[in-house]
Amino acid sequence: MNSLKSNAATIDLCERTLREANFALQASNGSGESGYFKVTNPGGAHAIACGLDAPVDVEIRGHAGYFCAGMNKLARVRVVGNAGQGVAENMMSGLVWVEGDVSQCAGATAHGGLLVVDGNAAARCGISLKGGDIVVKGNVGHMSMFMAQAGRLVVLGDAGDSLGDSIYEARIYVRGQVGTLGSDCLEKPMGAEHLAELGELLDRSGCEKVDAGEFRRFGSARNLYNFKVENLDDY
């Protein structure tokens, strides 16, 4: 994701309230100069650029707090810094790109769109993912992709314990080491289909020089889809 055009409108959070800033972002229809915004002095504020519903471009120049770019639809949001818990939570479409690290539950429940994290992601990355894509260039913490139903997580670094616990039909690709696998998650073969989709995700996230063949794939063993008393301890 490239930096914004020079004609971007600047919203300074030292001069405007967060409510005013988000209203200005949400009011844009994505056309003309109003479609490009630069948010300065974010100061770790929560819920910056939430609820966007137009193809606007937003660059947040600094660290963001909880739920940055939550419920995003169509917009392209770049965070030049770190982001707190729940970045891109419940995203429907568009692109959210964080140049630093992110806290827990990154991309939680996302139905679509792409979240790219240049740094590391903490615990529960992609929890209950419903169709979005997440690419983390560093490591992810424990319980990542817990109960993920659809979508894909790509990890260029290592994954913590209980990866993919209670996963459904989502796919996980890990280049590094995996601590432990969660309940009903197992390693699966990498076929031509998987190499192709992984290569496309790497290209879109600026990792076109990374070899898709260096990754392993993980997914559901499908043993917990229906209740069985002998699996009681795994639920």
C-alpha positions in Angstrom: 0.0 0.0 0.0 1.6 3.3 -1.1 1.6 6.5 0.9 -1.2 9.0 0.2 -1.2 11.6 -2.5 0.1 15.1 -1.6 -3.4 16.6 -1.8 -4.6 14.5 1.2 -6.8 16.5 3.6 -5.2 16.6 7.1 -7.2 15.8 10.2 -5.3 16.8 13.4 -6.6 15.0 16.5 -5.0 17.7 18.6 -7.4 20.2 17.0 -10.5 18.0 16.4 -12.3 15.5 18.5 -12.3 11.9 17.5 -16.1 12.1 16.8 -15.5 15.0 14.4 -12.6 13.2 12.7 -14.6 10.0 12.2 -17.6 12.0 10.9 -15.4 13.7 8.3 -14.0 10.3 7.2 -17.4 8.6 7.1 -19.0 11.6 5.2 -16.6 11.3 2.3 -17.9 9.4 -0.8 -14.4 8.6 -2.0 -14.4 11.0 -4.9 -12.0 13.9 -5.5 -9.7 15.4 -3.0 -12.0 14.4 -0.2 -11.2 10.8 -0.8 -7.7 11.2 0.7 -7.1 11.8 4.4 -4.1 12.0 6.7 -4.8 11.7 10.4 -2.1 13.3 12.6 -1.4 13.1 16.3 -3.6 10.1 16.9 -2.1 9.6 20.4 -3.3 6.0 20.7 -6.9 7.1 20.5 -9.4 4.2 20.2 -11.8 3.6 17.3 -10.0 5.8 14.7 -11.4 5.4 11.2 -14.2 3.1 12.3 -17.3 2.3 10.2 -15.9 3.6 6.9 -18.2 2.7 4.0 -16.6 4.2 0.9 -13.4 3.7 -1.1 -11.4 6.4 0.8 -7.7 6.4 1.6 -6.7 7.1 5.2 -3.2 7.3 6.6 -2.9 7.4 10.4 0.4 9.0 11.2 1.2 7.4 14.6 0.0 4.8 17.0 -3.7 3.8 17.2 -5.6 2.4 20.1 -8.3 -0.3 20.3 -10.5 -1.2 17.3 -8.8 1.0 14.7 -10.5 0.7 11.3 -13.2 -1.6 12.8 -16.1 -2.5 10.6 -14.2 -1.3 7.5 -15.9 -1.5 4.1 -14.1 -0.5 0.9 -11.7 1.9 2.5 -7.9 1.6 2.5 -6.4 2.4 5.9 -2.7 2.6 6.7 -1.3 2.9 10.2 2.2 4.3 10.3 2.8 2.9 13.8 1.3 0.2 16.1 -2.3 -0.6 16.7 -4.1 -1.9 19.8 -6.6 -4.6 20.3 -9.1 -5.5 17.7 -7.6 -3.7 14.7 -9.8 -4.3 11.6 -12.4 -6.1 13.7 -15.5 -7.2 11.7 -14.0 -5.8 8.5 -16.2 -6.4 5.4 -13.9 -5.4 2.6 -11.0 -3.1 1.8 -7.5 -3.0 3.1 -6.0 -2.3 6.5 -2.2 -2.1 6.7 -0.3 -1.7 9.9 3.4 -0.9 9.6 4.1 -1.9 13.2 2.9 -4.4 15.7 -0.7 -5.1 16.7 -2.3 -6.3 20.0 -4.8 -9.1 20.6 -7.7 -10.2 18.3 -6.4 -8.6 15.1 -8.9 -9.0 12.4 -11.5 -10.7 14.7 -14.7 -11.8 13.0 -13.6 -10.2 9.6 -15.9 -11.2 6.8 -13.8 -9.9 3.9 -10.9 -7.6 3.0 -7.2 -7.9 3.8 -5.3 -7.0 6.9 -1.5 -6.8 6.6 0.7 -6.5 9.7 4.3 -5.7 9.0 5.3 -6.6 12.6 4.0 -9.1 15.1 0.4 -9.9 16.3 -0.4 -10.8 19.8 -2.8 -13.5 21.0 -6.0 -14.6 19.2 -5.2 -13.1 15.8 -8.0 -13.9 13.5 -10.3 -15.2 16.2 -13.7 -16.3 14.7 -12.6 -15.2 11.2 -15.5 -15.4 8.8 -13.9 -14.8 5.4 -11.2 -12.1 5.6 -7.5 -12.6 4.9 -4.7 -11.7 7.3 -1.0 -11.6 6.5 1.4 -11.2 9.5 5.0 -10.7 8.6 6.3 -11.4 12.1 4.9 -13.8 14.7 1.4 -14.5 16.1 0.5 -15.3 19.7 -1.4 -18.1 21.2 -4.9 -19.2 20.3 -4.6 -17.5 16.9 -7.5 -18.4 14.5 -9.6 -19.8 17.4 -12.9 -20.9 16.0 -12.1 -19.4 12.6 -14.8 -20.3 10.1 -13.5 -19.1 6.8 -10.7 -17.0 5.4 -6.9 -17.3 5.5 -4.1 -16.4 7.9 -0.6 -16.2 6.6 2.3 -16.0 9.1 5.8 -15.4 7.9 7.3 -15.9 11.4 6.3 -18.3 14.2 2.9 -19.1 15.7 2.2 -19.6 19.4 0.4 -22.4 21.2 -3.1 -23.7 20.4 -3.0 -22.5 16.8 -6.3 -23.0 15.1 -8.2 -24.4 18.1 -11.7 -25.5 17.1 -11.1 -24.2 13.6 -13.7 -24.8 10.9 -13.0 -24.3 7.1 -10.4 -21.5 7.4 -6.8 -22.1 6.2 -3.6 -21.3 8.0 -0.2 -20.9 6.4 2.9 -20.7 8.6 6.5 -20.2 7.4 8.2 -20.6 10.8 7.7 -22.8 13.9 4.3 -23.7 15.6 4.2 -24.0 19.3 1.3 -26.5 19.6 -1.9 -27.1 17.6 -5.3 -26.5 19.1 -8.2 -29.0 19.3 -9.2 -30.4 16.0 -6.4 -28.6 14.1 -3.8 -30.6 12.1 -1.2 -30.1 9.4 -2.5 -30.7 5.8 -0.7 -31.2 2.5 0.2 -28.2 0.3 -1.3 -28.7 -3.2 -1.2 -26.5 -6.3 -4.3 -24.7 -5.3 -2.9 -23.7 -1.9 0.5 -22.6 -3.4 -1.4 -20.4 -5.9 -3.7 -18.7 -3.3 -0.8 -18.2 -0.9 1.4 -16.7 -3.6 -1.4 -14.3 -4.5 -1.7 -13.2 -0.8 2.0 -12.7 -0.5 2.0 -10.6 -3.7 -0.8 -8.4 -2.4 1.0 -7.9 1.0 4.3 -6.8 -0.5 6.0 -10.2 0.0 6.3 -11.1 -3.7 9.9 -12.3 -3.1 8.9 -14.9 -0.5 8.6 -18.5 -1.7 5.2 -20.0 -1.0 6.9 -23.4 -0.9 8.5 -22.5 2.4 5.1 -22.6 4.2 3.1 -25.4 5.9 -0.7 -25.5 5.8 -3.0 -26.2 8.8 -6.7 -26.7 8.9 -9.6 -28.6 10.5 -9.6 -32.3 11.1 -13.4 -32.1 11.1 -13.8 -34.3 14.2 -15.7 -31.7 16.2 -18.3 -30.7 13.7 -20.8 -33.0 15.3 -21.1 -33.7 19.0 -19.5 -37.0 20.1 -19.4 -37.9 23.8 -15.9 -39.4 23.4 -14.7 -35.9 22.3 -16.2 -34.2 25.4 -12.8 -33.0 26.7 -11.9 -31.4 23.4 -15.0 -29.1 23.2 
